[in-house]
């Protein structure tokens, strides 16, 4: 019985060691919940898709997007792509901000035993960017 409990505990710890999962995002201006993003991993590369809009006062279509996502529904849209684990962080990816249509470079790092995720979005160098904290959905 103890072995089963230990095995189960290490399995959940492994899950918390990855950014894969569902995350609650927050609006930069109001700090209110904005959306749920499902991050998945395929062949060591992480991507994220909006699975639920929590703030219904914002746009539902990405009118400000400048790529193939222009005019598409934000719900179901892949906004995060190309992240790879490098040491304790995830880098090399991009994130789209559907509010302004901008695509930023992205880096992520788990915090609080995997319960929180710090996202650094920037243009150019990380110093010239902003950090958002996402909360893991249970």
C-alpha positions as semicolon CSV with decimal commas, in nm:
position;residue;x (nm);y (nm);z (nm)
1;X;0,000;0,000;0,000
2;X;0,282;0,242;0,089
3;X;0,448;0,170;-0,246
4;X;0,127;0,260;-0,429
5;X;0,095;0,587;-0,238
6;X;0,457;0,675;-0,308
7;X;0,420;0,589;-0,676
8;X;0,105;0,801;-0,701
9;X;0,274;1,090;-0,527
10;X;0,571;1,086;-0,762
11;X;0,340;1,070;-1,065
12;X;0,158;1,386;-0,961
13;X;0,492;1,553;-0,884
14;X;0,608;1,471;-1,238
15;X;0,294;1,629;-1,382
16;X;0,359;1,945;-1,180
17;X;0,715;1,956;-1,321
18;X;0,581;2,029;-1,671
19;X;0,400;2,328;-1,814
20;X;0,155;2,088;-1,984
21;X;-0,194;2,136;-1,844
22;X;-0,469;2,395;-1,821
23;X;-0,381;2,746;-1,704
24;X;-0,593;3,045;-1,603
25;X;-0,467;3,371;-1,757
26;X;-0,535;3,722;-1,629
27;X;-0,598;4,059;-1,793
28;X;-0,296;4,290;-1,754
29;X;-0,507;4,597;-1,680
30;X;-0,785;4,461;-1,457
31;X;-0,605;4,153;-1,316
32;X;-0,935;3,965;-1,366
33;X;-0,941;3,611;-1,509
34;X;-0,928;3,630;-1,889
35;X;-0,910;3,280;-2,037
36;X;-0,813;2,917;-1,992
37;X;-0,517;2,800;-2,201
38;X;-0,446;2,430;-2,255
39;X;-0,072;2,369;-2,299
40;X;0,024;2,043;-2,466
41;X;0,356;1,882;-2,557
42;X;0,443;1,703;-2,880
43;X;0,796;1,575;-2,948
44;X;0,939;1,804;-2,679
45;X;0,773;2,119;-2,817
46;X;0,497;2,292;-2,618
47;X;0,202;2,485;-2,758
48;X;-0,106;2,644;-2,605
49;X;-0,465;2,688;-2,718
50;X;-0,743;2,901;-2,567
51;X;-1,013;2,658;-2,451
52;X;-1,242;2,899;-2,266
53;X;-1,293;3,275;-2,254
54;X;-1,357;3,390;-1,897
55;X;-1,383;3,761;-1,980
56;X;-1,672;3,792;-2,222
57;X;-1,643;4,172;-2,244
58;X;-1,337;4,146;-2,470
59;X;-1,324;4,062;-2,839
60;X;-1,420;3,711;-2,953
61;X;-1,257;3,750;-3,295
62;X;-0,889;3,838;-3,351
63;X;-0,939;4,148;-3,567
64;X;-0,596;4,293;-3,485
65;X;-0,405;3,977;-3,582
66;X;-0,176;4,029;-3,880
67;X;-0,120;3,662;-3,972
68;X;-0,350;3,375;-4,075
69;X;-0,543;3,414;-3,747
70;X;-0,691;3,751;-3,852
71;X;-1,071;3,741;-3,833
72;X;-1,070;3,399;-3,662
73;X;-1,236;3,309;-3,333
74;X;-1,012;3,353;-3,030
75;X;-1,177;3,051;-2,869
76;X;-0,985;2,747;-2,994
77;X;-0,698;2,961;-3,123
78;X;-0,338;2,849;-3,074
79;X;-0,167;3,148;-2,911
80;X;0,149;2,980;-2,780
81;X;0,395;2,781;-2,990
82;X;0,751;2,655;-3,014
83;X;0,849;2,641;-2,645
84;X;1,116;2,387;-2,549
85;X;1,242;2,295;-2,204
86;X;1,589;2,435;-2,138
87;X;1,703;2,357;-1,785
88;X;1,443;2,488;-1,540
89;X;1,266;2,710;-1,793
90;X;1,093;2,689;-2,129
91;X;1,210;2,917;-2,409
92;X;1,237;2,965;-2,784
93;X;0,865;3,010;-2,833
94;X;0,619;3,276;-2,932
95;X;0,290;3,401;-2,789
96;X;0,014;3,597;-2,958
97;X;-0,174;3,861;-2,762
98;X;-0,519;3,853;-2,927
99;X;-0,605;4,192;-2,774
100;X;-0,342;4,381;-2,975
101;X;-0,253;4,124;-3,245
102;X;0,115;4,137;-3,149
103;X;0,334;3,827;-3,151
104;X;0,598;3,825;-2,877
105;X;0,889;3,599;-2,794
106;X;0,802;3,389;-2,491
107;X;0,978;3,228;-2,198
108;X;0,810;3,040;-1,913
109;X;0,912;2,913;-1,573
110;X;0,716;2,711;-1,318
111;X;0,674;2,854;-0,967
112;X;0,524;2,732;-0,637
113;X;0,581;2,359;-0,707
114;X;0,412;2,387;-1,047
115;X;0,099;2,568;-0,927
116;X;0,197;2,893;-1,103
117;X;0,362;2,974;-1,432
118;X;0,555;3,293;-1,498
119;X;0,531;3,397;-1,863
120;X;0,779;3,653;-1,991
121;X;0,665;3,805;-2,322
122;X;0,898;4,042;-2,507
123;X;1,016;4,190;-2,834
124;X;1,392;4,187;-2,883
125;X;1,541;4,100;-2,544
126;X;1,368;3,968;-2,228
127;X;1,462;4,286;-2,038
128;X;1,221;4,479;-2,263
129;X;0,908;4,284;-2,185
130;X;0,647;4,203;-1,926
131;X;0,577;3,909;-1,699
132;X;0,237;3,755;-1,634
133;X;0,162;3,483;-1,380
134;X;-0,081;3,210;-1,482
135;X;-0,246;2,977;-1,229
136;X;-0,277;2,601;-1,290
137;X;-0,636;2,478;-1,304
138;X;-0,700;2,171;-1,092
